[in-house]
């Protein structure tokens, strides 16, 4: 297996036709970054959290998810 990525971030851009395109940017152990457009199948939960920053929103969401099973989070989808 190759060296694991140090960090992965996701970005959303719009294609010329207005469709959303997700971009995954990964940083390798040597500091080099790679950006790749990705088509990802997503299942969204009805749970969400807002905050004044990404960290604040994540803390609220983590608290909302605490003790829940995957089935409870996604309503039985897999």
C-alpha positions in Angstrom: 0.0 0.0 0.0 1.3 3.5 -0.8 1.8 6.1 1.9 -1.5 7.4 3.2 -2.7 10.9 2.5 -2.1 13.4 5.2 -5.2 15.4 4.5 -8.2 15.3 2.2 -10.5 18.2 1.5 -13.6 18.5 -0.7 -14.6 21.4 -2.8 -17.7 22.0 -5.0 -17.5 23.8 -8.3 -20.1 24.3 -11.0 -19.6 22.9 -14.5 -20.6 25.0 -17.5 -24.1 23.3 -17.5 -24.6 24.4 -13.9 -24.2 20.9 -12.5 -22.2 20.4 -9.2 -18.8 18.8 -9.5 -17.0 17.6 -6.4 -13.2 18.0 -6.3 -11.2 16.0 -3.8 -7.8 17.5 -2.9 -5.4 15.3 -1.1 -2.0 16.1 0.4 0.5 13.4 0.5 3.3 12.8 3.0 5.7 14.7 0.9 3.5 17.8 0.8 2.5 17.4 -2.8 -1.2 18.0 -3.5 -3.4 16.3 -6.0 -6.9 17.6 -7.1 -9.3 15.1 -8.7 -12.9 15.7 -9.9 -15.1 13.0 -8.4 -18.6 11.7 -9.0 -19.8 10.4 -5.6 -23.1 8.8 -4.7 -24.4 10.5 -1.6 -27.1 9.7 0.8 -28.0 12.6 3.0 -29.4 12.4 6.5 -32.1 14.7 7.7 -29.8 15.6 10.6 -27.8 18.7 10.2 -26.1 21.4 12.4 -25.2 25.0 11.8 -22.4 27.0 13.5 -20.4 30.1 13.3 -17.5 28.1 11.8 -16.9 24.6 10.3 -15.5 23.4 13.7 -18.6 24.7 15.6 -21.0 23.0 13.1 -19.0 19.7 13.4 -19.1 19.8 17.2 -22.9 20.3 17.1 -23.3 17.5 14.5 -21.1 15.1 16.5 -23.2 15.8 19.6 -26.4 15.1 17.5 -25.0 11.9 16.2 -23.7 10.6 19.5 -25.2 7.2 20.4 -27.0 6.8 17.1 -26.6 3.8 14.8 -26.1 4.2 11.0 -29.7 3.0 10.6 -30.9 5.8 12.9 -28.8 8.4 11.1 -29.7 7.5 7.5 -33.2 6.0 8.0 -32.4 2.5 7.0 -30.5 3.2 3.8 -27.2 1.5 3.3 
